[in-house]
Amino acid sequence: MKILFHENELNYRGQSTALYDYAHFSEEFLGHQAVIIYNKTLPTNHPAGIEKFKKRFEVLEYSDPNEIDGFIRKGNFDLFYNIKNGNIDGIDTKECRSAVHTVFKYYEPHGDVYAYVSEWLSQVMTGGKAPFVPHMVNIPLSTYENLRSELNIPQNAKVFGYYGGAASFNIKFAQEVVEKTARKYRDIFFIFMGVSPFVKKSWWRSLPKNIIFLPPSSDMLQKVKFINTCDALLHARERGETFGITVAEFALMGKPVITFAGAPEKAHIMELGEEAYYYTDKRSLQEILLDADLTKNAAHRFKKFLPETVMKKFNEVFLRYNQ
């Protein structure tokens, strides 16, 4: 089978990571041919993400969604797989079978298959009636290297970290707690990858050296080194997660997860259960950062998101009618 995998933009974030993994393992596990297509005009594209895809796949580019049908006819594709918000946005096709993989809280069925990216999302939006295919956790576990020496972090320091989109660590009071804690406790470090700096320099005091902002990376080995550097994940995405690849990656590597209990999107909380640390306000977050034993481990709850298991579900939901 020949599959055209579509996402609006290609970058280093979770949705592009998911697309890459589905395409890669469609070839490796299922024996299909995968080709990527995306809108080259969007400002949310990132060179690192595009380069990663082009090193592995044939990548097609368009400026107008109306060009997609032409690519499908020319390439004689059997399936158009489209990971997207979930609303009817005009990006679909009648030239071959169409699979819509919905990331957010929409219920606007279109395409031949309309499925969600998590069990939680299916439950919330359809009472569990709509199918779901979760994202997967595909990280190389073969290295124990970390970034402490490179970042001048003492081996005995406590390190909290997070990676994601530029504005995805966006709970204001969590940002304030990070800065306050870093200024008071110089042996506690906070490291962020891909996140826009939220601690501002002022004329009367310098930036804390124990808050470190790193550029984004689509290199999985670099992400593993980043995770190995951390004692725990500090998650502070205001909306929460409809899946939460960063949470899943940290958890599967045995790292404790600290996250906001009040987020409206709770797929990550559903999966973490009691094996995580939850904060509700400044005080509870401060207490976790300073006093939690950081022994909670949710790795066993995330093994179902390893590639082989997820691709069986992918095959069952999206591909069975084409076989």
For each residue, the residues with C-beta under 8 A, 3 or more apart:
1: 32 33 78 79 319 322 323
2: 32 33 35 75 76 77 78 79
3: 23 26 32 33 34 35 77 78 79 80 81
4: 35 36 37 60 71 72 75 77 79 80 81 96
5: 19 22 23 26 34 35 36 37 81 83
6: 36 37 38 68 80 81 82 83 84 91
7: 10 15 16 19 36 38 82 83 84
8: 38 39 42 44 84 91
9: 16 38 39 42 44 45 46 49
10: 7 16 19 36 38 45 46 49 50 53 59
11: 16 44 45 46 48 49 216 218
12: 16 17 46 48 49 52 194 216 217 218
13: 16 17 49 164 165 194
14: 17 18 135 164 243 244 245 246
15: 7 18 19 83 103
16: 7 9 10 11 12 13 19 20 49 53 218
17: 12 13 14 20 21 135 218 245
18: 14 15 21 22 83 117 135 136 243 245
19: 5 7 10 15 16 22 23 36 83
20: 16 17 23 24 52 53 56
21: 17 18 24 25 135 136 138 307
22: 5 18 19 25 26 81 83 136 311 314
23: 3 5 19 20 26 27 34 36 57
24: 20 21 27 28 34 56 138
25: 21 22 28 29 30 136 138 307 310 311 314
26: 3 5 22 23 29 30 32 34 311 314
27: 23 24 30 31 32 33 34
28: 24 25
29: 25 26 307 308 311
30: 25 26 27 311 314 315 319
31: 27
32: 1 2 3 26 27 319
33: 1 2 3 27
34: 3 5 23 24 26 27 57
35: 2 3 4 5 57 58 59 60 75 77
36: 4 5 6 7 10 19 23 53 57 58 59 60
37: 4 5 6 59 60 61 62 68 71
38: 6 7 8 9 10 42 45 59 60 61 62
39: 8 9 42 45 61 62 63 65
40: 45 61 62 63
41: 63
42: 8 9 38 39 45
43:
44: 8 9 11
45: 9 10 11 38 39 40 42 49 50
46: 9 10 11 12 49 50 216 218
47: 50 51
48: 11 12 51 52 216 217 218
49: 9 10 11 12 13 16 45 46 52 53 218
50: 10 45 46 47 53 54 59
51: 47 48 54 55 218
52: 12 20 48 49 55 56 218 219
53: 10 16 20 36 49 50 56 57 59
54: 50 51 57 59
55: 51 52
56: 20 24 52 53
57: 23 34 35 36 53 54
58: 35 36
59: 10 35 36 37 38 50 53 54
60: 4 35 36 37 38 71
61: 37 38 39 40
62: 37 38 39 40 65 67 68 71
63: 39 40 41 67
64: 67
65: 39 62 68 90 91
66: 69
67: 62 63 64 70 71
68: 6 37 62 65 71 72 80 91 93
69: 66 72 73 93 94 95
70: 67 73 74
71: 4 37 60 62 67 68 74 75 77
72: 4 68 69 75 77 80 93 95 96
73: 69 70 76 95
74: 70 71
75: 2 4 35 71 72
76: 2 73
77: 2 3 4 35 71 72 80 95 96
78: 1 2 3 96 97 322
79: 1 2 3 4 96 97 98 99 318 319 322
80: 3 4 6 68 72 77 92 93 95 96 97 98 99
81: 3 4 5 6 22 99 101 318
82: 6 7 91 92 98 99 100 101 111
83: 5 6 7 15 18 19 22 101 103 117
84: 6 7 8 87 89 91 100 101 102 103
85: 89 102 103 104 106
86: 100 102 103 104 105 106 107 108 116
87: 84 106 108
88: 92 108 110
89: 84 85
90: 65
91: 6 8 65 68 82 84
92: 80 82 88 98 100 110 111
93: 68 69 72 80 96 98
94: 69 98
95: 69 72 73 77 80
96: 4 72 77 78 79 80 93
97: 78 79 80 112 113 321 322
98: 79 80 82 92 93 94 110 111 112 113
99: 79 80 81 82 111 112 113 115 317 318
100: 82 84 86 92 109 110 111 113 114 115
101: 81 82 83 84 115 116 117 133 318
102: 84 85 86 106 114 115 116 117 121
103: 15 83 84 85 86 117 242 243
104: 85 86 121 242
105: 86 121 124 125 242 265
106: 85 86 87 102 125
107: 86 125 126 130
108: 86 87 88
109: 100 114 130
110: 88 92 98 100 114
111: 82 92 98 99 100 114
112: 97 98 99 321
113: 97 98 99 100 131 317 318 321
114: 100 102 109 110 111 130
115: 99 100 101 102 122 130 131 132 133 317 318
116: 86 101 102 121 122 125 130 131 132 133 242
117: 18 83 101 102 103 121 132 133 134 135 242 243
118: 121 122 132 134 135 242 243 267 270
119: 122 123 128 132 134 267 270
120: 123 124 242 266 267 270 271
121: 102 104 105 116 117 118 124 125 132 242 243 267
122: 115 116 118 119 125 126 128 129 130 131 132
123: 119 120 126 127 128
124: 105 120 121
125: 105 106 107 116 121 122 130
126: 107 122 123 129 130
127: 123
128: 119 122 123
129: 122 126
130: 107 109 114 115 116 122 125 126
131: 113 115 116 122 317
132: 115 116 117 118 119 121 122 317
133: 101 115 116 117 310 313 314 317 318
134: 117 118 119 243 304 305 310 313
135: 14 17 18 21 117 118 243 245 248 305 310
136: 18 21 22 25 305 306 307 309 310 311
137: 245 248 249 252 302 305 306 307
138: 21 24 25 220 306 307
139: 220 223 224 227 249 252 253
140: 143 220 221 224
141: 224 253
142:
143: 140 221 224 225 228
144: 228
145: 224 225 228
146: 149 225 226 228 229
147: 150 151 153 191 225 226 228 229
148: 151 153 154 155 157 159 229
149: 146 152 153
150: 147
151: 147 148 191 212 229
152: 149
153: 147 148 149 157 159 189 191 212 229
154: 148 157 187
155: 148
156: 187
157: 148 153 154 187 188 189 210
158: 187 188 189 231
159: 148 153 188 189 190 191 229 230 231
160: 178 188 189 190 191 230 231 232 233 234 258 289
161: 190 191 192 193 226 227 229 230 232 233 234
162: 169 191 192 193 195 233 234 235 236 246
163: 192 193 194 195 216 223 226 246
164: 13 14 168 169 193 194 195 237 246
165: 13 168 194 195
166: 194 195 196
167: 170 195 196
168: 164 165 194 195 237
169: 162 164 174 175 192 195 198 236 237
170: 167 175 236 237 238
171: 174 175 236 237 238 260
172: 175 176
173: 176 177 281 282 285
174: 169 171 177 178 234 236 260 279 285
175: 169 170 171 172 178 179 198 199 236
176: 172 173 179 180 282
177: 173 174 180 181 282 285 286 289
178: 160 174 175 181 182 190 199 211 234
179: 175 176 182 183 199 208 211
180: 176 177 183 184 286
181: 177 178 184 185 188 190 286 289 290
182: 178 179 185 186 188 189 190 199 208 210 211
183: 179 180 208
184: 180 181
185: 181 182 188 290
186: 182 209 210
187: 154 156 157 158 210
188: 157 158 159 160 181 182 185 210 289
189: 153 157 158 159 160 182 210 211 212
190: 159 160 161 178 181 182 210 211 212 234
191: 147 151 153 159 160 161 162 211 212 213 214 226 229 230
192: 161 162 163 169 195 211 212 213 214
193: 161 162 163 164 214 215 216 217 223 226
194: 12 13 163 164 165 166 168 214 215 216 217
195: 162 163 164 165 166 167 168 169 192 198 213
196: 166 167 213
197: 200 213
198: 169 175 195
199: 175 178 179 182 207 208 211
200: 197
201: 206 207
202: 205
203:
204:
205: 202
206: 201
207: 199 201 211
208: 179 182 183 199 211
209: 186
210: 157 182 186 187 188 189 190
211: 178 179 182 189 190 191 192 199 207 208
212: 151 153 189 190 191 192
213: 191 192 195 196 197
214: 191 192 193 194 217 226
215: 193 194
216: 11 12 46 48 163 193 194
217: 12 48 193 194 214 222 223
218: 11 12 16 17 46 48 49 51 52
219: 52 222 223
220: 138 139 140 223 224
221: 140 143 224 225
222: 217 219 225 226
223: 139 163 193 217 219 220 226 227 249
224: 139 140 141 143 145 220 221 227 228 253
225: 143 145 146 147 221 222 228 229
226: 146 147 161 163 191 193 214 222 223 229 230
227: 139 161 223 224 230 249 250 253 255
228: 143 144 145 146 147 224 225 253
229: 146 147 148 151 153 159 161 191 225 226
230: 159 160 161 191 226 227 233 250 255
231: 158 159 160 255 256 294
232: 160 161 250 255 256 257 258 277 294
233: 160 161 162 230 246 247 250 251 255 256 257 258 259
234: 160 161 162 174 178 190 258 289
235: 162 244 246 247 257 258 259 260 268
236: 162 169 170 171 174 175 259 260
237: 164 168 169 170 171 240 241 260 263
238: 170 171 260 263
239: 263 264 265
240: 237 244 260 263 264 265 266 267 268 269
241: 237 244 247 263 265 266 267 268
242: 103 104 105 116 117 118 120 121 265 267
243: 14 18 103 117 118 121 134 135 248 267 268
244: 14 235 240 241 247 248 267 268 271
245: 14 17 18 135 137 248 249
246: 14 162 163 164 233 235 249 250
247: 233 235 241 244 250 251 257 259 268 271 272
248: 135 137 243 244 245 251 252 268 271 302 305
249: 137 139 223 227 245 246 252 253
250: 227 230 232 233 246 247 253 255 257
251: 233 247 248 254 255 257 271 272 275 297 298 299 301 302
252: 137 139 248 249 299 302 303 305 306
253: 139 141 224 227 228 249 250 299
254: 251 297 299
255: 227 230 231 232 233 250 251
256: 231 232 233 276 277 292 294 295 296 297
257: 232 233 235 247 250 251 268 272 275 276 277 296 298
258: 160 232 233 234 235 276 277 278 279 285 288 289 292
259: 233 235 236 247 263 268 269 272 276 277 278 279
260: 171 174 235 236 237 238 240 263 278 279 280
261: 269 278 279 280
262: 280
263: 237 238 239 240 241 259 260 266 269
264: 239 240
265: 105 239 240 241 242
266: 120 240 241 263 269 270
267: 118 119 120 121 240 241 242 243 244 270 271
268: 235 240 241 243 244 247 248 257 259 271 272
269: 240 259 261 263 266 272 273 276 278
270: 118 119 120 266 267 273
271: 120 244 247 248 251 267 268 298 301 302
272: 247 251 257 259 268 269 275 276 298 301
273: 269 270 276 298 301
274: 296
275: 251 257 272 296 297 298 301
276: 256 257 258 259 269 272 273 296 298
277: 232 256 257 258 259 288 292 294 296
278: 258 259 260 261 269 284
279: 174 258 259 260 261 284 285 288
280: 260 261 262 284
281: 173 284 285
282: 173 176 177 285 286
283: 286 287
284: 278 279 280 281 287 288
285: 173 174 177 258 279 281 282 288 289
286: 177 180 181 282 283 289 290
287: 283 284 290 291 292
288: 258 277 279 284 285 291 292
289: 160 177 181 188 234 258 285 286 292
290: 181 185 286 287
291: 287 288
292: 256 258 277 287 288 289
293:
294: 231 232 256 277
295: 256
296: 256 257 274 275 276 277
297: 251 254 256 275 300
298: 251 257 271 272 273 275 276 301 302
299: 251 252 253 254 302 303
300: 297 303
301: 251 271 272 273 275 298 304
302: 137 248 251 252 271 298 299 305
303: 252 299 300 306 309
304: 134 301 309
305: 134 135 136 137 248 252 302 309 310
306: 136 137 138 252 303 309 310
307: 21 25 29 136 137 138 310 311
308: 29 311 312
309: 136 303 304 305 306 312 313
310: 25 133 134 135 136 305 306 307 313 314
311: 22 25 26 29 30 136 307 308 314 315
312: 308 309 315 316
313: 133 134 309 310 316 317
314: 22 25 26 30 133 310 311 317 318 319
315: 30 311 312 318 319 320
316: 312 313 319 320
317: 99 113 115 131 132 133 313 314 320
318: 79 81 99 101 113 115 133 314 315
319: 1 30 32 79 314 315 316 322 323
320: 315 316 317 323
321: 97 112 113
322: 1 78 79 97 319
323: 1 319 320
